[in-house]
Amino acid sequence: MDTDNTTGPTIAASKVEGTEVYNLQGDKLGSIDDLVIDKVSGQVRYAALEFGGFLGMGTDLYPMPWSKLKYDTAKDGYVVNLDKSQLEDAPRYARDSEPAYTRDYGRKVYDYYGETWV
């Protein structure tokens, strides 16, 4: 399998991790740290966005519904319709304390971003 090819409609998770995330104004918000995949459906439920801190130190992870991220080929990154102040109040967790991704937790995250948990 050619995982170096990122020009098609699919991409390997390892290529998504580390990809930068921008808001609509072009400001860098952070980067994708990890993807959380539903074991039953196979759908990507969340992108864990690394945001805050300095040089990777003191950063928290912000689970965001995958559907909020849109890939922008010109930026070679993902774009979300959020600003930094919205992220500051978003659900988050410290790198060393990953939450249990239960349905209740999912609803809380999706509700924050105005999405419907299915």
C-alpha positions as CSV (number, residue, x, y, z in Angstrom):
1,M,0.0,0.0,0.0
2,D,1.3,3.4,-0.9
3,T,0.8,5.5,2.2
4,D,2.9,8.4,0.8
5,N,0.1,9.3,-1.6
6,T,-2.0,12.0,0.0
7,T,-3.6,13.4,-3.1
8,G,-6.5,10.9,-3.3
9,P,-9.8,10.9,-1.4
10,T,-8.4,8.9,1.5
11,I,-5.4,9.3,3.8
12,A,-3.6,7.2,6.3
13,A,-4.1,8.2,10.0
14,S,-0.3,8.5,10.4
15,K,-0.3,11.2,7.7
16,V,-3.1,13.1,9.5
17,E,-1.3,13.2,12.8
18,G,0.8,16.4,13.0
19,T,-1.2,18.2,10.3
20,E,-1.8,21.8,11.2
21,V,-5.3,23.2,11.9
22,Y,-6.3,26.8,11.0
23,N,-9.3,28.9,11.6
24,L,-11.1,30.7,8.7
25,Q,-8.9,33.8,9.1
26,G,-5.8,31.6,8.5
27,D,-4.6,31.7,12.1
28,K,-2.9,28.5,13.2
29,L,-4.8,26.9,16.1
30,G,-2.7,23.8,16.6
31,S,-2.2,20.4,15.1
32,I,-3.8,17.0,15.0
33,D,-2.3,14.9,17.7
34,D,-4.5,11.8,17.3
35,L,-7.6,10.4,15.8
36,V,-10.3,8.5,17.8
37,I,-12.1,5.9,15.8
38,D,-15.4,4.2,16.7
39,K,-14.6,0.5,17.0
40,V,-18.0,-0.7,15.8
41,S,-18.8,1.7,12.9
42,G,-15.2,2.4,11.9
43,Q,-16.0,6.2,11.7
44,V,-13.5,8.7,12.9
45,R,-15.3,10.3,15.9
46,Y,-12.8,12.9,17.0
47,A,-9.6,14.6,16.0
48,A,-7.6,15.3,19.2
49,L,-6.4,18.8,18.5
50,E,-3.2,19.9,20.3
51,F,-3.7,23.5,21.3
52,G,-2.0,25.9,23.7
53,G,1.3,25.6,25.5
54,F,4.7,26.4,24.1
55,L,6.8,24.0,21.9
56,G,4.6,21.1,22.8
57,M,4.9,21.7,26.5
58,G,1.8,22.4,28.6
59,T,-0.5,21.7,25.7
60,D,-3.9,20.1,26.3
61,L,-5.8,18.0,23.8
62,Y,-9.2,19.1,22.5
63,P,-11.4,16.4,21.1
64,M,-13.3,17.8,18.1
65,P,-15.9,16.1,15.9
66,W,-14.1,15.0,12.8
67,S,-16.9,16.5,10.7
68,K,-15.9,20.0,11.8
69,L,-12.5,19.8,10.0
70,K,-12.3,20.5,6.3
71,Y,-9.1,19.8,4.4
72,D,-7.6,22.8,2.5
73,T,-5.1,21.8,-0.2
74,A,-3.8,25.4,-0.4
75,K,-2.9,25.3,3.3
76,D,-2.0,21.6,3.3
77,G,-3.9,21.5,6.6
78,Y,-7.4,21.5,8.1
79,V,-9.6,24.5,8.6
80,V,-12.3,24.9,11.2
81,N,-14.9,27.6,11.7
82,L,-13.7,28.5,15.2
83,D,-11.5,31.1,16.9
84,K,-9.0,30.7,19.7
85,S,-11.4,32.0,22.3
86,Q,-13.9,29.3,21.4
87,L,-11.3,26.6,21.9
88,E,-10.3,28.0,25.2
89,D,-13.7,27.0,26.6
90,A,-14.0,23.7,24.7
91,P,-13.9,20.3,26.3
92,R,-10.3,19.2,26.8
93,Y,-8.0,16.9,28.7
94,A,-4.4,16.7,29.7
95,R,-2.2,14.5,27.5
96,D,-1.7,12.1,30.4
97,S,-5.4,11.8,31.4
98,E,-7.3,10.7,28.3
99,P,-11.0,10.4,29.0
100,A,-13.3,7.4,28.5
101,Y,-15.0,8.2,25.2
102,T,-18.5,7.2,26.3
103,R,-21.7,8.2,24.6
104,D,-22.3,10.8,27.3
105,Y,-18.8,12.2,26.8
106,G,-19.4,12.2,23.0
107,R,-22.7,14.1,23.4
108,K,-21.0,16.7,25.5
109,V,-18.2,17.3,22.9
110,Y,-20.6,17.3,20.0
111,D,-23.0,19.6,21.7
112,Y,-20.3,22.1,22.4
113,Y,-19.5,22.3,18.7
114,G,-23.2,22.3,17.6
115,E,-23.0,18.9,16.1
116,T,-25.4,15.9,16.6
117,W,-24.0,12.7,18.1
118,V,-25.1,9.7,16.2
